Amino acid sequence: MNFLNMFLRGLAVLPGMIQGVESFVGNGNGDQKKAAALSMVGSAINLTDAIANKHVLDPAQFQGGLGKVIDGIVDCLNSSAWSKL
């Protein structure tokens, strides 16, 4: 799978995963929730395979980038009517 497909697939599943992590982790702190979301997204996009096949050359930087995307999605969700339910 090429990198763009892998990345877009990760983006597509993030909002649902973040909501799932929120209900699963519950009262955990933001760092715990973010770590859980990163783990789930890594599994969903087969990050291990992407690293093995050299589609991702710097896993730490890739995870850092995903963390920033997760932060942005959380900001969007928290500012929406969804967070007020």
PDB file with SEQRES, HELIX, SHEET and CRYST1 records, atoms N, CA, C and O in Angstrom:
SEQRES   1 A   85  MET ASN PHE LEU ASN MET PHE LEU ARG GLY LEU ALA VAL          
SEQRES   2 A   85  LEU PRO GLY MET ILE GLN GLY VAL GLU SER PHE VAL GLY          
SEQRES   3 A   85  ASN GLY ASN GLY ASP GLN LYS LYS ALA ALA ALA LEU SER          
SEQRES   4 A   85  MET VAL GLY SER ALA ILE ASN LEU THR ASP ALA ILE ALA          
SEQRES   5 A   85  ASN LYS HIS VAL LEU ASP PRO ALA GLN PHE GLN GLY GLY          
SEQRES   6 A   85  LEU GLY LYS VAL ILE ASP GLY ILE VAL ASP CYS LEU ASN          
SEQRES   7 A   85  SER SER ALA TRP SER LYS LEU                                  
HELIX    1 AA1 PHE A    3  VAL A   25  1                                  23    
HELIX    2 AA2 GLY A   30  ALA A   44  1                                  15    
HELIX    3 AA3 LEU A   47  ALA A   52  1                                   6    
HELIX    4 AA4 PRO A   59  ASN A   78  1                                  20    
HELIX    5 AA5 ALA A   81  LYS A   84  5                                   4    
CRYST1    1.000    1.000    1.000  90.00  90.00  90.00 P 1           1          
ATOM      1  N   MET A   1       0.851  -1.170   0.000  1.00  0.00           N  
ATOM      2  CA  MET A   1       0.000   0.000   0.000  1.00  0.00           C  
ATOM      3  C   MET A   1       0.897   1.233   0.000  1.00  0.00           C  
ATOM      4  O   MET A   1       1.882   1.294   0.736  1.00  0.00           O  
ATOM      5  N   ASN A   2       0.551   2.211  -0.828  1.00  0.00           N  
ATOM      6  CA  ASN A   2       1.399   3.392  -0.841  1.00  0.00           C  
ATOM      7  C   ASN A   2       1.112   4.280   0.362  1.00  0.00           C  
ATOM      8  O   ASN A   2       0.086   4.144   1.028  1.00  0.00           O  
ATOM      9  N   PHE A   3       2.025   5.175   0.618  1.00  0.00           N  
ATOM     10  CA  PHE A   3       1.957   6.002   1.818  1.00  0.00           C  
ATOM     11  C   PHE A   3       0.694   6.846   1.871  1.00  0.00           C  
ATOM     12  O   PHE A   3       0.053   6.930   2.919  1.00  0.00           O  
ATOM     13  N   LEU A   4       0.328   7.467   0.769  1.00  0.00           N  
ATOM     14  CA  LEU A   4      -0.837   8.347   0.785  1.00  0.00           C  
ATOM     15  C   LEU A   4      -2.104   7.580   1.140  1.00  0.00           C  
ATOM     16  O   LEU A   4      -2.919   8.070   1.922  1.00  0.00           O  
ATOM     17  N   ASN A   5      -2.283   6.392   0.582  1.00  0.00           N  
ATOM     18  CA  ASN A   5      -3.452   5.584   0.928  1.00  0.00           C  
ATOM     19  C   ASN A   5      -3.454   5.236   2.410  1.00  0.00           C  
ATOM     20  O   ASN A   5      -4.493   5.315   3.066  1.00  0.00           O  
ATOM     21  N   MET A   6      -2.302   4.855   2.938  1.00  0.00           N  
ATOM     22  CA  MET A   6      -2.188   4.499   4.341  1.00  0.00           C  
ATOM     23  C   MET A   6      -2.524   5.703   5.223  1.00  0.00           C  
ATOM     24  O   MET A   6      -3.267   5.579   6.197  1.00  0.00           O  
ATOM     25  N   PHE A   7      -1.982   6.847   4.880  1.00  0.00           N  
ATOM     26  CA  PHE A   7      -2.206   8.056   5.671  1.00  0.00           C  
ATOM     27  C   PHE A   7      -3.672   8.472   5.637  1.00  0.00           C  
ATOM     28  O   PHE A   7      -4.247   8.800   6.675  1.00  0.00           O  
ATOM     29  N   LEU A   8      -4.278   8.461   4.458  1.00  0.00           N  
ATOM     30  CA  LEU A   8      -5.682   8.854   4.339  1.00  0.00           C  
ATOM     31  C   LEU A   8      -6.599   7.882   5.068  1.00  0.00           C  
ATOM     32  O   LEU A   8      -7.609   8.291   5.640  1.00  0.00           O  
ATOM     33  N   ARG A   9      -6.255   6.604   5.052  1.00  0.00           N  
ATOM     34  CA  ARG A   9      -7.047   5.621   5.792  1.00  0.00           C  
ATOM     35  C   ARG A   9      -6.964   5.919   7.288  1.00  0.00           C  
ATOM     36  O   ARG A   9      -7.961   5.816   8.002  1.00  0.00           O  
ATOM     37  N   GLY A  10      -5.780   6.287   7.756  1.00  0.00           N  
ATOM     38  CA  GLY A  10      -5.625   6.660   9.160  1.00  0.00           C  
ATOM     39  C   GLY A  10      -6.457   7.870   9.517  1.00  0.00           C  
ATOM     40  O   GLY A  10      -7.088   7.899  10.574  1.00  0.00           O  
ATOM     41  N   LEU A  11      -6.469   8.873   8.650  1.00  0.00           N  
ATOM     42  CA  LEU A  11      -7.263  10.076   8.910  1.00  0.00           C  
ATOM     43  C   LEU A  11      -8.751   9.765   8.954  1.00  0.00           C  
ATOM     44  O   LEU A  11      -9.486  10.333   9.762  1.00  0.00           O  
ATOM     45  N   ALA A  12      -9.186   8.875   8.097  1.00  0.00           N  
ATOM     46  CA  ALA A  12     -10.616   8.556   8.020  1.00  0.00           C  
ATOM     47  C   ALA A  12     -11.131   7.900   9.295  1.00  0.00           C  
ATOM     48  O   ALA A  12     -12.283   8.110   9.676  1.00  0.00           O  
ATOM     49  N   VAL A  13     -10.298   7.115   9.951  1.00  0.00           N  
ATOM     50  CA  VAL A  13     -10.757   6.389  11.138  1.00  0.00           C  
ATOM     51  C   VAL A  13     -10.531   7.157  12.437  1.00  0.00           C  
ATOM     52  O   VAL A  13     -11.070   6.774  13.475  1.00  0.00           O  
ATOM     53  N   LEU A  14      -9.756   8.218  12.402  1.00  0.00           N  
ATOM     54  CA  LEU A  14      -9.405   8.920  13.641  1.00  0.00           C  
ATOM     55  C   LEU A  14     -10.585   9.460  14.448  1.00  0.00           C  
ATOM     56  O   LEU A  14     -10.634   9.210  15.652  1.00  0.00           O  
ATOM     57  N   PRO A  15     -11.533  10.182  13.861  1.00  0.00           N  
ATOM     58  CA  PRO A  15     -12.618  10.717  14.707  1.00  0.00           C  
ATOM     59  C   PRO A  15     -13.377   9.624  15.467  1.00  0.00           C  
ATOM     60  O   PRO A  15     -13.653   9.772  16.658  1.00  0.00           O  
ATOM     61  N   GLY A  16     -13.711   8.539  14.786  1.00  0.00           N  
ATOM     62  CA  GLY A  16     -14.411   7.446  15.453  1.00  0.00           C  
ATOM     63  C   GLY A  16     -13.573   6.803  16.538  1.00  0.00           C  
ATOM     64  O   GLY A  16     -14.083   6.461  17.605  1.00  0.00           O  
ATOM     65  N   MET A  17     -12.285   6.639  16.268  1.00  0.00           N  
ATOM     66  CA  MET A  17     -11.398   6.049  17.262  1.00  0.00           C  
ATOM     67  C   MET A  17     -11.254   6.956  18.478  1.00  0.00           C  
ATOM     68  O   MET A  17     -11.223   6.481  19.613  1.00  0.00           O  
ATOM     69  N   ILE A  18     -11.168   8.242  18.243  1.00  0.00           N  
ATOM     70  CA  ILE A  18     -11.030   9.180  19.355  1.00  0.00           C  
ATOM     71  C   ILE A  18     -12.276   9.131  20.236  1.00  0.00           C  
ATOM     72  O   ILE A  18     -12.171   9.140  21.462  1.00  0.00           O  
ATOM     73  N   GLN A  19     -13.442   9.079  19.618  1.00  0.00           N  
ATOM     74  CA  GLN A  19     -14.666   8.971  20.394  1.00  0.00           C  
ATOM     75  C   GLN A  19     -14.700   7.649  21.160  1.00  0.00           C  
ATOM     76  O   GLN A  19     -15.132   7.613  22.313  1.00  0.00           O  
ATOM     77  N   GLY A  20     -14.249   6.568  20.530  1.00  0.00           N  
ATOM     78  CA  GLY A  20     -14.197   5.274  21.201  1.00  0.00           C  
ATOM     79  C   GLY A  20     -13.236   5.282  22.373  1.00  0.00           C  
ATOM     80  O   GLY A  20     -13.540   4.744  23.437  1.00  0.00           O  
ATOM     81  N   VAL A  21     -12.080   5.888  22.179  1.00  0.00           N  
ATOM     82  CA  VAL A  21     -11.093   5.990  23.258  1.00  0.00           C  
ATOM     83  C   VAL A  21     -11.662   6.803  24.404  1.00  0.00           C  
ATOM     84  O   VAL A  21     -11.450   6.467  25.569  1.00  0.00           O  
ATOM     85  N   GLU A  22     -12.372   7.855  24.092  1.00  0.00           N  
ATOM     86  CA  GLU A  22     -12.983   8.705  25.126  1.00  0.00           C  
ATOM     87  C   GLU A  22     -13.907   7.879  26.021  1.00  0.00           C  
ATOM     88  O   GLU A  22     -13.874   8.007  27.245  1.00  0.00           O  
ATOM     89  N   SER A  23     -14.726   7.035  25.403  1.00  0.00           N  
ATOM     90  CA  SER A  23     -15.639   6.235  26.222  1.00  0.00           C  
ATOM     91  C   SER A  23     -14.919   5.074  26.905  1.00  0.00           C  
ATOM     92  O   SER A  23     -15.301   4.670  28.003  1.00  0.00           O  
ATOM     93  N   PHE A  24     -13.884   4.537  26.268  1.00  0.00           N  
ATOM     94  CA  PHE A  24     -13.143   3.408  26.832  1.00  0.00           C  
ATOM     95  C   PHE A  24     -12.270   3.844  28.003  1.00  0.00           C  
ATOM     96  O   PHE A  24     -12.292   3.214  29.060  1.00  0.00           O  
ATOM     97  N   VAL A  25     -11.509   4.908  27.822  1.00  0.00           N  
ATOM     98  CA  VAL A  25     -10.588   5.375  28.860  1.00  0.00           C  
ATOM     99  C   VAL A  25     -11.341   6.194  29.905  1.00  0.00           C  
ATOM    100  O   VAL A  25     -10.954   6.219  31.074  1.00  0.00           O  
ATOM    101  N   GLY A  26     -12.411   6.861  29.490  1.00  0.00           N  
ATOM    102  CA  GLY A  26     -13.249   7.602  30.432  1.00  0.00           C  
ATOM    103  C   GLY A  26     -12.534   8.741  31.109  1.00  0.00           C  
ATOM    104  O   GLY A  26     -12.211   9.742  30.470  1.00  0.00           O  
ATOM    105  N   ASN A  27     -12.283   8.604  32.389  1.00  0.00           N  
ATOM    106  CA  ASN A  27     -11.711   9.686  33.174  1.00  0.00           C  
ATOM    107  C   ASN A  27     -10.187   9.769  33.087  1.00  0.00           C  
ATOM    108  O   ASN A  27      -9.572  10.548  33.815  1.00  0.00           O  
ATOM    109  N   GLY A  28      -9.577   8.987  32.215  1.00  0.00           N  
ATOM    110  CA  GLY A  28      -8.125   9.064  32.059  1.00  0.00           C  
ATOM    111  C   GLY A  28      -7.707  10.441  31.595  1.00  0.00           C  
ATOM    112  O   GLY A  28      -8.520  11.215  31.089  1.00  0.00           O  
ATOM    113  N   ASN A  29      -6.431  10.740  31.773  1.00  0.00           N  
ATOM    114  CA  ASN A  29      -5.965  12.061  31.339  1.00  0.00           C  
ATOM    115  C   ASN A  29      -5.727  12.084  29.821  1.00  0.00           C  
ATOM    116  O   ASN A  29      -5.777  11.051  29.154  1.00  0.00           O  
ATOM    117  N   GLY A  30      -5.472  13.262  29.307  1.00  0.00           N  
ATOM    118  CA  GLY A  30      -5.305  13.437  27.864  1.00  0.00           C  
ATOM    119  C   GLY A  30      -4.168  12.617  27.286  1.00  0.00           C  
ATOM    120  O   GLY A  30      -4.277  12.099  26.175  1.00  0.00           O  
ATOM    121  N   ASP A  31      -3.069  12.495  28.034  1.00  0.00           N  
ATOM    122  CA  ASP A  31      -1.929  11.721  27.536  1.00  0.00           C  
ATOM    123  C   ASP A  31      -2.276  10.244  27.403  1.00  0.00           C  
ATOM    124  O   ASP A  31      -1.849   9.592  26.450  1.00  0.00           O  
ATOM    125  N   GLN A  32      -3.047   9.709  28.348  1.00  0.00           N  
ATOM    126  CA  GLN A  32      -3.468   8.315  28.270  1.00  0.00           C  
ATOM    127  C   GLN A  32      -4.383   8.101  27.068  1.00  0.00           C  
ATOM    128  O   GLN A  32      -4.256   7.112  26.346  1.00  0.00           O  
ATOM    129  N   LYS A  33      -5.290   9.022  26.868  1.00  0.00           N  
ATOM    130  CA  LYS A  33      -6.225   8.915  25.746  1.00  0.00           C  
ATOM    131  C   LYS A  33      -5.484   9.020  24.416  1.00  0.00           C  
ATOM    132  O   LYS A  33      -5.782   8.286  23.474  1.00  0.00           O  
ATOM    133  N   LYS A  34      -4.526   9.929  24.346  1.00  0.00           N  
ATOM    134  CA  LYS A  34      -3.765  10.107  23.109  1.00  0.00           C  
ATOM    135  C   LYS A  34      -2.932   8.862  22.816  1.00  0.00           C  
ATOM    136  O   LYS A  34      -2.855   8.431  21.665  1.00  0.00           O  
ATOM    137  N   ALA A  35      -2.314   8.283  23.832  1.00  0.00           N  
ATOM    138  CA  ALA A  35      -1.527   7.062  23.647  1.00  0.00           C  
ATOM    139  C   ALA A  35      -2.407   5.917  23.161  1.00  0.00           C  
ATOM    140  O   ALA A  35      -2.000   5.139  22.298  1.00  0.00           O  
ATOM    141  N   ALA A  36      -3.605   5.814  23.711  1.00  0.00           N  
ATOM    142  CA  ALA A  36      -4.531   4.767  23.278  1.00  0.00           C  
ATOM    143  C   ALA A  36      -4.947   4.986  21.825  1.00  0.00           C  
ATOM    144  O   ALA A  36      -5.007   4.039  21.041  1.00  0.00           O  
ATOM    145  N   ALA A  37      -5.234   6.234  21.473  1.00  0.00           N  
ATOM    146  CA  ALA A  37      -5.628   6.538  20.090  1.00  0.00           C  
ATOM    147  C   ALA A  37      -4.481   6.257  19.124  1.00  0.00           C  
ATOM    148  O   ALA A  37      -4.708   5.709  18.045  1.00  0.00           O  
ATOM    149  N   LEU A  38      -3.251   6.622  19.493  1.00  0.00           N  
ATOM    150  CA  LEU A  38      -2.093   6.352  18.642  1.00  0.00           C  
ATOM    151  C   LEU A  38      -1.909   4.854  18.434  1.00  0.00           C  
ATOM    152  O   LEU A  38      -1.601   4.408  17.329  1.00  0.00           O  
ATOM    153  N   SER A  39      -2.097   4.091  19.482  1.00  0.00           N  
ATOM    154  CA  SER A  39      -1.962   2.646  19.383  1.00  0.00           C  
ATOM    155  C   SER A  39      -3.017   2.062  18.446  1.00  0.00           C  
ATOM    156  O   SER A  39      -2.714   1.211  17.610  1.00  0.00           O  
ATOM    157  N   MET A  40      -4.240   2.523  18.592  1.00  0.00           N  
ATOM    158  CA  MET A  40      -5.326   2.020  17.743  1.00  0.00           C  
ATOM    159  C   MET A  40      -5.116   2.402  16.281  1.00  0.00           C  
ATOM    160  O   MET A  40      -5.318   1.581  15.387  1.00  0.00           O  
ATOM    161  N   VAL A  41      -4.715   3.637  16.042  1.00  0.00           N  
ATOM    162  CA  VAL A  41      -4.490   4.083  14.663  1.00  0.00           C  
ATOM    163  C   VAL A  41      -3.316   3.324  14.053  1.00  0.00           C  
ATOM    164  O   VAL A  41      -3.367   2.925  12.890  1.00  0.00           O  
ATOM    165  N   GLY A  42      -2.257   3.125  14.841  1.00  0.00           N  
ATOM    166  CA  GLY A  42      -1.116   2.363  14.353  1.00  0.00           C  
ATOM    167  C   GLY A  42      -1.524   0.974  13.909  1.00  0.00           C  
ATOM    168  O   GLY A  42      -1.044   0.471  12.893  1.00  0.00           O  
ATOM    169  N   SER A  43      -2.410   0.356  14.668  1.00  0.00           N  
ATOM    170  CA  SER A  43      -2.913  -0.968  14.292  1.00  0.00           C  
ATOM    171  C   SER A  43      -3.792  -0.888  13.049  1.00  0.00           C  
ATOM    172  O   SER A  43      -3.688  -1.720  12.148  1.00  0.00           O  
ATOM    173  N   ALA A  44      -4.651   0.113  13.012  1.00  0.00           N  
ATOM    174  CA  ALA A  44      -5.591   0.241  11.896  1.00  0.00           C  
ATOM    175  C   ALA A  44      -4.882   0.452  10.566  1.00  0.00           C  
ATOM    176  O   ALA A  44      -5.336  -0.052   9.539  1.00  0.00           O  
ATOM    177  N   ILE A  45      -3.798   1.175  10.570  1.00  0.00           N  
ATOM    178  CA  ILE A  45      -3.101   1.441   9.304  1.00  0.00           C  
ATOM    179  C   ILE A  45      -1.916   0.503   9.094  1.00  0.00           C  
ATOM    180  O   ILE A  45      -1.115   0.702   8.181  1.00  0.00           O  
ATOM    181  N   ASN A  46      -1.807  -0.526   9.950  1.00  0.00           N  
ATOM    182  CA  ASN A  46      -0.711  -1.490   9.828  1.00  0.00           C  
ATOM    183  C   ASN A  46       0.645  -0.789   9.805  1.00  0.00           C  
ATOM    184  O   ASN A  46       1.461  -1.006   8.909  1.00  0.00           O  
ATOM    185  N   LEU A  47       0.865   0.051  10.804  1.00  0.00           N  
ATOM    186  CA  LEU A  47       2.098   0.830  10.870  1.00  0.00           C  
ATOM    187  C   LEU A  47       3.327  -0.063  10.891  1.00  0.00           C  
ATOM    188  O   LEU A  47       4.353   0.275  10.302  1.00  0.00           O  
ATOM    189  N   THR A  48       3.228  -1.202  11.566  1.00  0.00           N  
ATOM    190  CA  THR A  48       4.364  -2.127  11.612  1.00  0.00           C  
ATOM    191  C   THR A  48       4.742  -2.587  10.215  1.00  0.00           C  
ATOM    192  O   THR A  48       5.924  -2.651   9.876  1.00  0.00           O  
ATOM    193  N   ASP A  49       3.733  -2.910   9.396  1.00  0.00           N  
ATOM    194  CA  ASP A  49       4.001  -3.315   8.008  1.00  0.00           C  
ATOM    195  C   ASP A  49       4.578  -2.164   7.202  1.00  0.00           C  
ATOM    196  O   ASP A  49       5.477  -2.361   6.385  1.00  0.00           O  
ATOM    197  N   ALA A  50       4.063  -0.969   7.431  1.00  0.00           N  
ATOM    198  CA  ALA A  50       4.561   0.196   6.697  1.00  0.00           C  
ATOM    199  C   ALA A  50       6.028   0.447   7.018  1.00  0.00           C  
ATOM    200  O   ALA A  50       6.801   0.827   6.139  1.00  0.00           O  
ATOM    201  N   ILE A  51       6.412   0.237   8.271  1.00  0.00           N  
ATOM    202  CA  ILE A  51       7.816   0.415   8.657  1.00  0.00           C  
ATOM    203  C   ILE A  51       8.672  -0.673   8.022  1.00  0.00           C  
ATOM    204  O   ILE A  51       9.746  -0.396   7.486  1.00  0.00           O  
ATOM    205  N   ALA A  52       8.190  -1.915   8.084  1.00  0.00           N  
ATOM    206  CA  ALA A  52       8.940  -3.047   7.521  1.00  0.00           C  
ATOM    207  C   ALA A  52       9.125  -2.900   6.021  1.00  0.00           C  
ATOM    208  O   ALA A  52      10.168  -3.277   5.486  1.00  0.00           O  
ATOM    209  N   ASN A  53       8.133  -2.361   5.339  1.00  0.00           N  
ATOM    210  CA  ASN A  53       8.195  -2.199   3.886  1.00  0.00           C  
ATOM    211  C   ASN A  53       8.808  -0.873   3.467  1.00  0.00           C  
ATOM    212  O   ASN A  53       8.794  -0.518   2.289  1.00  0.00           O  
ATOM    213  N   LYS A  54       9.349  -0.139   4.443  1.00  0.00           N  
ATOM    214  CA  LYS A  54      10.044   1.124   4.197  1.00  0.00           C  
ATOM    215  C   LYS A  54       9.159   2.229   3.635  1.00  0.00           C  
ATOM    216  O   LYS A  54       9.641   3.149   2.973  1.00  0.00           O  
ATOM    217  N   HIS A  55       7.839   2.128   3.909  1.00  0.00           N  
ATOM    218  CA  HIS A  55       6.958   3.244   3.553  1.00  0.00           C  
ATOM    219  C   HIS A  55       7.075   4.351   4.595  1.00  0.00           C  
ATOM    220  O   HIS A  55       6.865   5.525   4.287  1.00  0.00           O  
ATOM    221  N   VAL A  56       7.410   3.978   5.820  1.00  0.00           N  
ATOM    222  CA  VAL A  56       7.652   4.938   6.891  1.00  0.00           C  
ATOM    223  C   VAL A  56       9.105   4.761   7.313  1.00  0.00           C  
ATOM    224  O   VAL A  56       9.485   3.712   7.833  1.00  0.00           O  
ATOM    225  N   LEU A  57       9.903   5.779   7.090  1.00  0.00           N  
ATOM    226  CA  LEU A  57      11.336   5.686   7.374  1.00  0.00           C  
ATOM    227  C   LEU A  57      11.688   6.125   8.786  1.00  0.00           C  
ATOM    228  O   LEU A  57      12.685   5.668   9.344  1.00  0.00           O  
ATOM    229  N   ASP A  58      10.885   7.002   9.368  1.00  0.00           N  
ATOM    230  CA  ASP A  58      11.150   7.489  10.715  1.00  0.00           C  
ATOM    231  C   ASP A  58       9.882   7.309  11.548  1.00  0.00           C  
ATOM    232  O   ASP A  58       9.051   8.215  11.618  1.00  0.00           O  
ATOM    233  N   PRO A  59       9.731   6.140  12.182  1.00  0.00           N  
ATOM    234  CA  PRO A  59       8.503   5.858  12.939  1.00  0.00           C  
ATOM    235  C   PRO A  59       8.204   6.868  14.041  1.00  0.00           C  
ATOM    236  O   PRO A  59       7.043   7.207  14.270  1.00  0.00           O  
ATOM    237  N   ALA A  60       9.232   7.349  14.720  1.00  0.00           N  
ATOM    238  CA  ALA A  60       9.009   8.315  15.799  1.00  0.00           C  
ATOM    239  C   ALA A  60       8.432   9.618  15.250  1.00  0.00           C  
ATOM    240  O   ALA A  60       7.516  10.190  15.840  1.00  0.00           O  
ATOM    241  N   GLN A  61       8.957  10.078  14.141  1.00  0.00           N  
ATOM    242  CA  GLN A  61       8.445  11.309  13.535  1.00  0.00           C  
ATOM    243  C   GLN A  61       7.026  11.086  13.020  1.00  0.00           C  
ATOM    244  O   GLN A  61       6.176  11.968  13.146  1.00  0.00           O  
ATOM    245  N   PHE A  62       6.763   9.914  12.441  1.00  0.00           N  
ATOM    246  CA  PHE A  62       5.420   9.604  11.954  1.00  0.00           C  
ATOM    247  C   PHE A  62       4.430   9.607  13.114  1.00  0.00           C  
ATOM    248  O   PHE A  62       3.345  10.179  13.004  1.00  0.00           O  
ATOM    249  N   GLN A  63       4.801   8.965  14.237  1.00  0.00           N  
ATOM    250  CA  GLN A  63       3.934   8.941  15.415  1.00  0.00           C  
ATOM    251  C   GLN A  63       3.721  10.362  15.948  1.00  0.00           C  
ATOM    252  O   GLN A  63       2.621  10.712  16.376  1.00  0.00           O  
ATOM    253  N   GLY A  64       4.775  11.172  15.917  1.00  0.00           N  
ATOM    254  CA  GLY A  64       4.635  12.568  16.344  1.00  0.00           C  
ATOM    255  C   GLY A  64       3.653  13.328  15.475  1.00  0.00           C  
ATOM    256  O   GLY A  64       2.846  14.113  15.973  1.00  0.00           O  
ATOM    257  N   GLY A  65       3.725  13.093  14.182  1.00  0.00           N  
ATOM    258  CA  GLY A  65       2.781  13.735  13.263  1.00  0.00           C  
ATOM    259  C   GLY A  65       1.353  13.280  13.507  1.00  0.00           C  
ATOM    260  O   GLY A  65       0.427  14.091  13.494  1.00  0.00           O  
ATOM    261  N   LEU A  66       1.172  11.973  13.731  1.00  0.00           N  
ATOM    262  CA  LEU A  66      -0.160  11.472  14.053  1.00  0.00           C  
ATOM    263  C   LEU A  66      -0.673  12.087  15.348  1.00  0.00           C  
ATOM    264  O   LEU A  66      -1.859  12.392  15.476  1.00  0.00           O  
ATOM    265  N   GLY A  67       0.229  12.266  16.301  1.00  0.00           N  
ATOM    266  CA  GLY A  67      -0.165  12.893  17.564  1.00  0.00           C  
ATOM    267  C   GLY A  67      -0.692  14.301  17.363  1.00  0.00           C  
ATOM    268  O   GLY A  67      -1.653  14.710  18.015  1.00  0.00           O  
ATOM    269  N   LYS A  68      -0.064  15.041  16.460  1.00  0.00           N  
ATOM    270  CA  LYS A  68      -0.525  16.399  16.158  1.00  0.00           C  
ATOM    271  C   LYS A  68      -1.889  16.377  15.485  1.00  0.00           C  
ATOM    272  O   LYS A  68      -2.745  17.214  15.770  1.00  0.00           O  
ATOM    273  N   VAL A  69      -2.088  15.408  14.583  1.00  0.00           N  
ATOM    274  CA  VAL A  69      -3.390  15.277  13.916  1.00  0.00           C  
ATOM    275  C   VAL A  69      -4.459  14.937  14.954  1.00  0.00           C  
ATOM    276  O   VAL A  69      -5.553  15.501  14.930  1.00  0.00           O  
ATOM    277  N   ILE A  70      -4.140  14.017  15.865  1.00  0.00           N  
ATOM    278  CA  ILE A  70      -5.081  13.652  16.919  1.00  0.00           C  
ATOM    279  C   ILE A  70      -5.429  14.867  17.762  1.00  0.00           C  
ATOM    280  O   ILE A  70      -6.598  15.089  18.079  1.00  0.00           O  
ATOM    281  N   ASP A  71      -4.427  15.654  18.129  1.00  0.00           N  
ATOM    282  CA  ASP A  71      -4.686  16.874  18.901  1.00  0.00           C  
ATOM    283  C   ASP A  71      -5.647  17.801  18.158  1.00  0.00           C  
ATOM    284  O   ASP A  71      -6.552  18.377  18.763  1.00  0.00           O  
ATOM    285  N   GLY A  72      -5.451  17.941  16.857  1.00  0.00           N  
ATOM    286  CA  GLY A  72      -6.319  18.803  16.055  1.00  0.00           C  
ATOM    287  C   GLY A  72      -7.741  18.283  15.991  1.00  0.00           C  
ATOM    288  O   GLY A  72      -8.694  19.055  16.096  1.00  0.00           O  
ATOM    289  N   ILE A  73      -7.889  16.977  15.820  1.00  0.00           N  
ATOM    290  CA  ILE A  73      -9.231  16.399  15.770  1.00  0.00           C  
ATOM    291  C   ILE A  73      -9.921  16.543  17.116  1.00  0.00           C  
ATOM    292  O   ILE A  73     -11.113  16.848  17.173  1.00  0.00           O  
ATOM    293  N   VAL A  74      -9.185  16.326  18.200  1.00  0.00           N  
ATOM    294  CA  VAL A  74      -9.757  16.501  19.537  1.00  0.00           C  
ATOM    295  C   VAL A  74     -10.210  17.948  19.719  1.00  0.00           C  
ATOM    296  O   VAL A  74     -11.288  18.190  20.261  1.00  0.00           O  
ATOM    297  N   ASP A  75      -9.407  18.908  19.276  1.00  0.00           N  
ATOM    298  CA  ASP A  75      -9.806  20.319  19.361  1.00  0.00           C  
ATOM    299  C   ASP A  75     -11.112  20.556  18.597  1.00  0.00           C  
ATOM    300  O   ASP A  75     -12.014  21.234  19.089  1.00  0.00           O  
ATOM    301  N   CYS A  76     -11.203  19.990  17.389  1.00  0.00           N  
ATOM    302  CA  CYS A  76     -12.423  20.154  16.583  1.00  0.00           C  
ATOM    303  C   CYS A  76     -13.628  19.514  17.274  1.00  0.00           C  
ATOM    304  O   CYS A  76     -14.700  20.114  17.343  1.00  0.00           O  
ATOM    305  N   LEU A  77     -13.449  18.296  17.783  1.00  0.00           N  
ATOM    306  CA  LEU A  77     -14.553  17.617  18.457  1.00  0.00           C  
ATOM    307  C   LEU A  77     -14.969  18.370  19.725  1.00  0.00           C  
ATOM    308  O   LEU A  77     -16.160  18.524  19.996  1.00  0.00           O  
ATOM    309  N   ASN A  78     -13.991  18.834  20.495  1.00  0.00           N  
ATOM    310  CA  ASN A  78     -14.300  19.536  21.726  1.00  0.00           C  
ATOM    311  C   ASN A  78     -14.986  20.881  21.498  1.00  0.00           C  
ATOM    312  O   ASN A  78     -15.701  21.374  22.371  1.00  0.00           O  
ATOM    313  N   SER A  79     -14.773  21.461  20.349  1.00  0.00           N  
ATOM    314  CA  SER A  79     -15.398  22.761  20.059  1.00  0.00           C  
ATOM    315  C   SER A  79     -16.752  22.613  19.374  1.00  0.00           C  
ATOM    316  O   SER A  79     -17.412  23.608  19.075  1.00  0.00           O  
ATOM    317  N   SER A  80     -17.162  21.382  19.125  1.00  0.00           N  
ATOM    318  CA  SER A  80     -18.414  21.143  18.412  1.00  0.00           C  
ATOM    319  C   SER A  80     -19.554  20.859  19.383  1.00  0.00           C  
ATOM    320  O   SER A  80     -19.349  20.731  20.590  1.00  0.00           O  
ATOM    321  N   ALA A  81     -20.742  20.765  18.834  1.00  0.00           N  
ATOM    322  CA  ALA A  81     -21.915  20.435  19.634  1.00  0.00           C  
ATOM    323  C   ALA A  81     -21.774  19.034  20.228  1.00  0.00           C  
ATOM    324  O   ALA A  81     -22.368  18.747  21.267  1.00  0.00           O  
ATOM    325  N   TRP A  82     -21.003  18.164  19.591  1.00  0.00           N  
ATOM    326  CA  TRP A  82     -20.815  16.795  20.091  1.00  0.00           C  
ATOM    327  C   TRP A  82     -20.314  16.806  21.521  1.00  0.00           C  
ATOM    328  O   TRP A  82     -20.757  15.998  22.337  1.00  0.00           O  
ATOM    329  N   SER A  83     -19.409  17.695  21.835  1.00  0.00           N  
ATOM    330  CA  SER A  83     -18.812  17.700  23.165  1.00  0.00           C  
ATOM    331  C   SER A  83     -19.779  18.183  24.235  1.00  0.00           C  
ATOM    332  O   SER A  83     -19.537  18.000  25.428  1.00  0.00           O  
ATOM    333  N   LYS A  84     -20.858  18.790  23.811  1.00  0.00           N  
ATOM    334  CA  LYS A  84     -21.828  19.329  24.777  1.00  0.00           C  
ATOM    335  C   LYS A  84     -22.892  18.308  25.142  1.00  0.00           C  
ATOM    336  O   LYS A  84     -23.739  18.580  25.992  1.00  0.00           O  
ATOM    337  N   LEU A  85     -22.864  17.140  24.517  1.00  0.00           N  
ATOM    338  CA  LEU A  85     -23.889  16.119  24.794  1.00  0.00           C  
ATOM    339  C   LEU A  85     -23.652  15.437  26.109  1.00  0.00           C  
ATOM    340  O   LEU A  85     -24.419  14.554  26.494  1.00  0.00           O  
TER     341      LEU A  85                                                      
END                                                                             
